[in-house]
Amino acid sequence: MPTHAEKKDLPYTTEQMFALVADVDKYPEFLPWCLSSRITRREGDVFYADLVIGYKMVREKFTSKVVLDKPDAIRVEYLKGPLKHLSNKWVFIPNGSGCTIDFYVDFEFRNAFFQSLMGVFFNEIVKRMVAAFEDRAKALYS
């Protein structure tokens, strides 16, 4: 099961980065391979979202529960889709010049072919995804 953990110092506040990551409806505007996103239900600091991820002929829908701990963390719990497991967490830590993001993700596909294919490209995909959030922050807040 691939995992990725990354810490990065950014010149943006915890509130700014929290707002950017929590704004799931905007993901198709900047996140690679995100074809659509929709929040289906809200319950206080929790919401449920559907994301459609695709590349070329592959297209998959994921349903997740997103728990907001404003402005410190966002936790994503996988509910339904092509995976056996998904765990994703963003932590935002204030520092002198902005904040440190602490990002963690691990997942496993049900389909062995997708799992082996993803293993080859996993690190590159996650790096591009994290870079997309960083680029979006720069566009919004610089």
Secondary structure, DSSP 8 states (H G I E B T S, - for coil): --EEEEEEEESS-HHHHHHHHH-GGGHHHHSTTEEEEEEEEEETTEEEEEEEEEETTEEEEEEEEEEEETTTEEEEEEEESSEEEEEEEEEEEEETTEEEEEEEEEEEESSHHHHHHHHHHHHHHHHHHHHHHHHHHHHHH-
